[in-house]
């Protein structure tokens, strides 16, 4: 009686391994590290495979490799403590989507962690795009970049001042978080009730850090019974914060909404508990342009999501706009994606195909610099990523 579940589990693990092998076979990774004898990967030291980057203190080398050719050392604080920050960036139709906004947020996160990125914005983007261009994307040339900045290698203690210099890597491959049909039928998600989302007094949610343990535990709790793919997390006061890797929106339709857009409320939780999502900002722009009433500082209880004339969806770089039709045991609206949500889904698809919201993979250094110096697609968001009100960095990290 116990053999079949074991076989089923084994088959599932083998299937996951096969998928990972397929993804990694196409992937390429740009890696940048200081040269530390006995720690820096040997292939990164090979002058035929890597280049030197000017540094006044320690030599730094970088290059692009297959995933199984080079790794992050076990002495890196990213590996030991999750001490770093990252951005997940979409490639759509051969263009890097909302790249300026992602780069602005990466620099903001690094400043919040007091990590000095060892490249200018233009240098890092150029190297990242050159590496991404080595990936053989299937048509229509859609993909995903995971750009990571680690505090770097140090000893086995937690003290960041013992780290030498940051590690930077950019992994480019393909991604699909959810099956395509779910964008038409909607998704059911779980609810994490015990594991709560911390506020800035624990870890500032504006920092897109690699420390996702809180989210992982929330996902385990919220999906354990339901078997769903995502879970809603709450603030310590019991209000909706966000999903484990996505921002959340609630739509309320009032009488007359069909002809009067001001009778549609679009609400999303306050920023104290959720990431300054770039897709979130894009949807808020769409909602205001449509004439909907918008509240981006809403206190939403889980029960507020259920009931008639309600819609719910989540947003993220990987997910796009994903309709939510059930949270735990509570059905949202009629149990199918609502018209406002589906409108946002279509707007998102059109935006991904537009040439106005990014930069080509083939962009030159001059084009990259001009793009990064421009206003970007969401100029109103830029100031939110600069941490002007954060604690001033110590002289060592300034």
VEXDREN-2710 file (C-alpha; in Angstrom, 1 decimal):
% VEXDREN-2710
k/r/px/py/pz
1/UNK/0.0/0.0/0.0
2/UNK/2.9/2.3/0.6
3/UNK/4.7/1.6/-2.7
4/UNK/2.5/3.6/-5.0
5/UNK/2.8/7.0/-3.2
6/UNK/6.6/6.5/-3.2
7/UNK/6.6/5.8/-6.9
8/UNK/4.4/8.8/-7.5
9/UNK/6.7/11.0/-5.5
10/UNK/9.7/9.6/-7.4
11/UNK/8.0/10.3/-10.7
12/UNK/7.2/13.8/-9.6
13/UNK/10.9/14.5/-8.6
14/UNK/12.2/13.0/-11.9
15/UNK/9.7/15.2/-13.8
16/UNK/11.0/18.3/-11.9
17/UNK/14.6/17.4/-12.6
18/UNK/13.8/17.0/-16.3
19/UNK/12.2/20.4/-16.4
20/UNK/15.1/22.0/-14.6
21/UNK/17.5/20.4/-17.1
22/UNK/15.6/21.7/-20.0
23/UNK/15.5/25.3/-18.6
24/UNK/19.2/25.3/-17.6
25/UNK/20.3/23.9/-20.9
26/UNK/19.1/27.1/-22.6
27/UNK/20.1/29.4/-19.8
28/UNK/23.2/31.6/-19.6
29/UNK/24.6/33.3/-16.5
30/UNK/26.8/36.4/-16.2
31/UNK/29.0/36.3/-13.1
32/UNK/31.2/39.0/-11.6
33/UNK/33.4/38.5/-8.6
34/UNK/36.5/39.9/-7.0
35/UNK/39.6/37.7/-7.3
36/UNK/40.2/35.9/-4.0
37/UNK/42.6/32.9/-4.2
38/UNK/41.0/29.6/-3.3
39/UNK/37.5/31.0/-3.5
40/UNK/36.9/32.6/-6.9
41/UNK/35.8/29.9/-9.4
42/UNK/38.6/28.8/-11.6
43/UNK/36.8/29.2/-14.8
44/UNK/36.1/32.8/-13.9
45/UNK/39.9/33.3/-13.6
46/UNK/40.5/31.9/-17.1
47/UNK/41.5/34.9/-19.3
48/UNK/40.0/33.1/-22.4
49/UNK/36.6/33.0/-20.7
50/UNK/36.4/36.2/-18.7
51/UNK/37.4/39.8/-18.6
52/UNK/39.0/42.0/-15.9
53/UNK/36.9/44.9/-14.6
54/UNK/38.8/48.0/-13.2
55/UNK/38.9/48.1/-9.4
56/UNK/41.2/50.2/-7.3
57/UNK/41.6/47.6/-4.5
58/UNK/41.0/44.1/-5.8
59/UNK/40.9/42.7/-9.3
60/UNK/37.4/41.8/-10.5
61/UNK/36.6/39.4/-13.3
62/UNK/33.4/38.8/-15.1
63/UNK/32.1/36.6/-17.9
64/UNK/29.1/34.6/-19.2
65/UNK/28.9/30.9/-18.8
66/UNK/26.6/27.9/-19.0
67/UNK/24.9/27.2/-15.7
68/UNK/26.9/24.1/-14.8
69/UNK/30.3/25.8/-15.6
70/UNK/30.5/28.3/-12.7
71/UNK/28.8/28.7/-9.3
72/UNK/28.5/31.0/-6.4
73/UNK/31.1/30.1/-3.7
74/UNK/29.8/28.7/-0.4
75/UNK/31.6/31.6/1.4
76/UNK/29.3/34.1/-0.3
77/UNK/26.9/35.8/2.1
78/UNK/24.1/35.3/-0.3
79/UNK/24.5/31.6/0.1
80/UNK/25.1/31.7/3.9
81/UNK/22.6/34.4/4.9
82/UNK/20.4/35.4/2.0
83/UNK/22.4/38.7/2.2
84/UNK/21.6/40.4/-1.1
85/UNK/19.0/41.9/-3.4
86/UNK/17.6/41.0/-6.8
87/UNK/15.3/41.9/-9.6
88/UNK/13.2/39.6/-11.8
89/UNK/13.0/41.2/-15.3
90/UNK/10.9/40.1/-18.3
91/UNK/12.0/39.9/-21.9
92/UNK/9.1/40.2/-24.2
93/UNK/9.3/40.1/-28.0
94/UNK/13.1/40.6/-27.7
95/UNK/12.7/43.7/-25.6
96/UNK/13.6/44.1/-21.8
97/UNK/10.3/45.2/-20.2
98/UNK/10.4/48.2/-17.9
99/UNK/14.1/47.8/-17.5
100/UNK/14.8/51.3/-16.1
101/UNK/12.3/50.8/-13.3
102/UNK/13.9/47.5/-12.3
103/UNK/17.4/49.0/-12.3
104/UNK/16.2/52.0/-10.2
105/UNK/14.6/49.6/-7.7
106/UNK/17.8/47.4/-7.6
107/UNK/19.9/50.4/-6.8
108/UNK/17.4/51.4/-4.1
109/UNK/17.4/47.9/-2.6
110/UNK/21.2/47.8/-2.6
111/UNK/21.3/51.2/-0.9
112/UNK/18.9/50.0/1.7
113/UNK/21.2/47.0/2.4
114/UNK/24.3/49.3/2.3
115/UNK/25.8/47.4/-0.6
116/UNK/27.7/49.4/-3.2
117/UNK/27.2/48.0/-6.7
118/UNK/30.6/47.8/-8.4
119/UNK/29.3/49.0/-11.8
120/UNK/27.5/52.0/-13.2
121/UNK/24.0/51.5/-14.3
122/UNK/25.0/51.6/-18.0
123/UNK/27.9/49.2/-17.5
124/UNK/25.8/46.6/-15.7
125/UNK/22.9/46.8/-18.1
126/UNK/25.2/46.5/-21.1
127/UNK/26.9/43.4/-19.6
128/UNK/23.5/41.9/-18.6
129/UNK/22.1/42.4/-22.1
130/UNK/25.2/41.0/-23.8
131/UNK/24.8/37.9/-21.7
132/UNK/21.1/37.6/-22.3
133/UNK/21.7/37.9/-26.0
134/UNK/23.6/34.5/-25.9
135/UNK/20.3/32.7/-25.0
136/UNK/18.5/31.0/-27.9
137/UNK/15.0/32.2/-27.1
138/UNK/12.2/30.5/-29.0
139/UNK/9.8/32.8/-30.8
140/UNK/8.4/35.3/-29.9
141/UNK/11.7/35.7/-27.9
142/UNK/10.2/35.9/-24.4
143/UNK/12.4/35.2/-21.4
144/UNK/13.3/36.2/-17.9
145/UNK/16.4/37.7/-16.3
146/UNK/17.2/37.3/-12.6
147/UNK/19.7/40.0/-11.7
148/UNK/21.3/39.6/-8.3
149/UNK/23.7/41.6/-6.2
150/UNK/25.2/39.8/-3.2
151/UNK/27.2/41.3/-0.3
152/UNK/29.9/38.9/-1.5
153/UNK/32.4/36.5/0.0
154/UNK/33.4/36.7/3.6
155/UNK/34.1/34.4/6.5
156/UNK/31.5/32.2/8.1
157/UNK/30.4/34.9/10.5
158/UNK/27.4/37.1/9.8
159/UNK/29.3/40.5/10.1
160/UNK/29.0/42.2/6.7
161/UNK/32.2/44.2/7.3
162/UNK/34.2/41.0/6.9
163/UNK/33.0/40.6/3.3
164/UNK/35.4/41.5/0.6
165/UNK/33.3/43.0/-2.3
166/UNK/29.9/42.3/-3.9
167/UNK/29.2/39.4/-6.2
168/UNK/26.9/40.2/-9.1
169/UNK/25.2/37.7/-11.4
170/UNK/22.5/37.7/-14.0
171/UNK/20.8/34.5/-14.9
172/UNK/18.8/34.5/-18.2
173/UNK/16.4/31.8/-19.2
174/UNK/12.7/31.1/-19.7
175/UNK/9.9/31.3/-17.1
176/UNK/6.2/30.4/-16.9
177/UNK/4.7/30.5/-13.4
178/UNK/1.2/29.6/-14.3
179/UNK/-0.5/27.7/-17.2
180/UNK/-1.9/30.0/-19.9
181/UNK/-5.4/28.8/-19.4
182/UNK/-5.4/30.1/-15.8
183/UNK/-5.5/33.7/-17.1
184/UNK/-8.9/32.9/-18.6
185/UNK/-10.3/30.7/-15.8
186/UNK/-8.6/32.3/-12.8
187/UNK/-6.7/30.8/-10.0
188/UNK/-7.5/29.6/-6.4
189/UNK/-5.1/30.6/-3.7
190/UNK/-4.6/29.7/-0.1
191/UNK/-4.5/31.8/3.0
192/UNK/-1.6/31.9/5.5
193/UNK/-3.0/32.9/8.9
194/UNK/-0.1/32.2/11.3
195/UNK/2.9/33.4/9.2
196/UNK/2.4/37.1/8.9
197/UNK/4.1/39.7/6.6
198/UNK/6.5/41.9/8.6
199/UNK/6.6/45.6/8.3
200/UNK/9.6/47.9/7.9
201/UNK/10.6/47.6/11.6
202/UNK/11.6/44.0/10.7
203/UNK/12.6/44.2/7.0
204/UNK/11.6/47.2/4.8
205/UNK/9.4/45.7/2.1
206/UNK/10.8/48.2/-0.4
207/UNK/14.0/46.2/-0.3
208/UNK/13.7/43.3/-2.7
209/UNK/16.0/41.1/-0.8
210/UNK/17.0/37.5/-1.3
211/UNK/15.8/36.7/2.2
212/UNK/12.4/35.2/1.3
213/UNK/12.2/32.7/4.2
214/UNK/9.1/34.5/5.6
215/UNK/7.4/34.2/2.2
216/UNK/8.4/30.5/1.8
217/UNK/7.0/29.6/5.2
218/UNK/3.8/31.6/4.4
219/UNK/3.5/29.7/1.1
220/UNK/4.0/26.3/2.9
221/UNK/1.3/27.2/5.5
222/UNK/-1.2/28.7/3.0
223/UNK/-1.0/25.9/0.4
224/UNK/-0.5/22.8/2.6
225/UNK/-4.2/21.9/2.8
226/UNK/-5.4/23.3/-0.5
227/UNK/-2.6/22.3/-2.8
228/UNK/-2.8/25.7/-4.5
229/UNK/0.1/27.4/-6.2
230/UNK/0.0/30.7/-4.2
231/UNK/-1.1/32.0/-0.9
232/UNK/-2.3/35.3/0.6
233/UNK/-0.4/36.8/3.5
234/UNK/-1.7/39.1/6.2
235/UNK/-0.2/41.9/8.2
236/UNK/0.2/41.5/12.0
237/UNK/-3.1/43.4/12.3
238/UNK/-4.9/40.8/10.1
239/UNK/-5.3/42.9/6.9
240/UNK/-4.3/41.6/3.5
241/UNK/-0.6/42.4/2.8
242/UNK/0.3/40.6/-0.5
243/UNK/0.6/37.2/-1.9
244/UNK/3.9/35.4/-1.2
245/UNK/5.5/36.7/-4.5
246/UNK/2.8/39.0/-5.9
247/UNK/0.9/42.2/-5.1
248/UNK/-2.9/41.9/-4.6
249/UNK/-5.8/44.0/-5.9
250/UNK/-9.5/44.0/-4.9
251/UNK/-12.1/45.4/-7.3
252/UNK/-15.6/46.5/-6.1
253/UNK/-18.3/47.2/-8.7
254/UNK/-21.1/49.4/-7.6
255/UNK/-24.5/50.0/-9.3
256/UNK/-24.1/51.7/-12.7
257/UNK/-20.5/50.7/-13.1
258/UNK/-21.1/49.5/-16.7
259/UNK/-21.6/53.1/-17.9
260/UNK/-19.8/55.1/-15.1
261/UNK/-16.2/54.1/-14.3
262/UNK/-16.3/56.1/-11.1
263/UNK/-18.5/53.4/-9.7
264/UNK/-15.6/51.0/-9.8
265/UNK/-13.2/50.9/-6.8
266/UNK/-9.7/49.5/-7.3
267/UNK/-8.0/48.9/-4.0
268/UNK/-4.5/47.5/-3.1
269/UNK/-2.9/47.2/0.4
270/UNK/-0.7/50.0/1.8
271/UNK/3.0/50.0/1.1
272/UNK/4.2/49.4/4.7
273/UNK/3.6/45.7/4.2
274/UNK/4.2/45.1/0.5
275/UNK/6.8/45.5/-2.2
276/UNK/6.7/48.5/-4.4
277/UNK/5.7/46.3/-7.3
278/UNK/6.5/47.6/-10.8
279/UNK/3.5/45.7/-12.3
280/UNK/1.4/47.1/-9.4
281/UNK/2.4/50.6/-10.4
282/UNK/1.5/49.9/-14.0
283/UNK/-2.0/48.6/-13.1
284/UNK/-2.6/51.7/-10.9
285/UNK/-1.8/53.8/-13.9
286/UNK/-4.3/51.8/-16.0
287/UNK/-7.0/52.1/-13.4
288/UNK/-6.6/55.9/-13.0
289/UNK/-6.6/56.3/-16.8
290/UNK/-9.9/54.3/-17.0
291/UNK/-11.5/56.7/-14.5
292/UNK/-11.8/54.1/-11.7
293/UNK/-11.6/55.2/-8.0
294/UNK/-8.2/54.1/-6.7
295/UNK/-7.0/53.5/-3.2
296/UNK/-3.4/52.3/-2.9
297/UNK/-3.4/52.5/0.9
298/UNK/-6.4/50.3/1.6
299/UNK/-7.0/48.2/4.7
300/UNK/-8.5/45.0/3.2
301/UNK/-9.7/42.1/5.4
302/UNK/-9.7/38.6/3.8
303/UNK/-13.5/38.5/4.1
304/UNK/-13.8/41.7/2.0
305/UNK/-12.6/39.8/-1.0
306/UNK/-15.5/37.4/-1.0
307/UNK/-19.1/38.1/-2.2
308/UNK/-20.9/39.5/-5.2
309/UNK/-19.7/42.3/-7.4
310/UNK/-16.1/41.6/-6.2
311/UNK/-13.1/40.8/-8.3
312/UNK/-9.6/40.0/-7.1
313/UNK/-6.3/39.6/-8.9
314/UNK/-2.6/39.6/-8.3
315/UNK/0.3/41.2/-10.2
316/UNK/3.9/40.5/-10.6
317/UNK/6.7/40.5/-13.1
318/UNK/6.5/36.7/-13.7
319/UNK/2.7/36.4/-13.2
320/UNK/1.6/39.5/-15.1
321/UNK/-2.1/40.0/-14.1
322/UNK/-3.5/36.8/-12.7
323/UNK/-7.3/36.6/-11.8
324/UNK/-8.1/35.1/-8.4
325/UNK/-11.4/33.4/-8.1
326/UNK/-11.1/31.8/-4.7
327/UNK/-9.2/32.5/-1.5
328/UNK/-9.2/29.6/0.9
329/UNK/-12.9/28.5/1.0
330/UNK/-14.2/31.9/0.0
331/UNK/-15.4/32.4/-3.6
332/UNK/-14.6/35.8/-5.2
333/UNK/-17.6/37.2/-7.1
334/UNK/-19.2/34.6/-9.4
335/UNK/-16.2/32.3/-9.2
336/UNK/-14.9/33.4/-12.6
337/UNK/-12.6/36.3/-13.6
338/UNK/-14.5/39.6/-13.7
339/UNK/-14.7/42.1/-16.6
340/UNK/-12.4/44.7/-14.9
341/UNK/-9.8/42.1/-14.2
342/UNK/-10.0/40.7/-17.7
343/UNK/-9.6/44.2/-19.1
344/UNK/-6.4/44.6/-17.1
345/UNK/-5.2/41.2/-18.4
346/UNK/-5.6/42.4/-22.0
347/UNK/-4.0/45.8/-21.3
348/UNK/-1.0/43.9/-19.8
349/UNK/-0.7/41.7/-22.9
350/UNK/-0.8/44.8/-25.2
351/UNK/1.8/46.6/-23.1
352/UNK/4.2/43.6/-23.2
353/UNK/4.0/43.7/-27.0
354/UNK/4.5/47.5/-27.2
355/UNK/7.9/49.0/-28.0
356/UNK/7.3/51.9/-25.7
357/UNK/7.9/50.0/-22.4
358/UNK/11.5/48.8/-22.7
359/UNK/14.7/48.5/-24.6
360/UNK/15.9/45.9/-27.2
361/UNK/18.3/43.2/-26.2
362/UNK/20.5/44.4/-29.0
363/UNK/20.7/48.0/-27.6
364/UNK/24.1/49.7/-27.9
365/UNK/25.9/51.3/-24.9
366/UNK/24.8/54.7/-26.2
367/UNK/21.2/53.6/-26.5
368/UNK/21.3/52.1/-23.0
369/UNK/22.7/55.3/-21.4
370/UNK/20.1/57.5/-23.2
371/UNK/17.3/55.1/-22.1
372/UNK/18.5/55.1/-18.5
373/UNK/18.8/58.8/-18.4
374/UNK/15.3/59.3/-19.7
375/UNK/12.1/59.5/-17.7
376/UNK/11.1/55.8/-18.1
377/UNK/7.6/54.5/-18.5
378/UNK/6.7/55.0/-14.9
379/UNK/8.5/58.3/-13.8
380/UNK/6.1/58.7/-10.9
381/UNK/7.5/55.5/-9.3
382/UNK/11.2/56.4/-9.6
383/UNK/11.4/58.4/-6.3
384/UNK/9.9/55.5/-4.4
385/UNK/13.0/53.4/-5.1
386/UNK/15.6/55.8/-3.9
387/UNK/15.4/55.4/-0.1
388/UNK/15.7/59.1/0.6
389/UNK/14.1/58.6/4.0
390/UNK/16.1/55.5/4.9
391/UNK/18.9/55.5/7.5
392/UNK/22.0/57.1/6.1
393/UNK/24.7/54.5/5.2
394/UNK/27.7/54.3/7.4
395/UNK/30.9/55.8/6.0
396/UNK/32.3/52.4/5.1
397/UNK/29.3/51.8/2.8
398/UNK/28.5/55.3/1.6
END
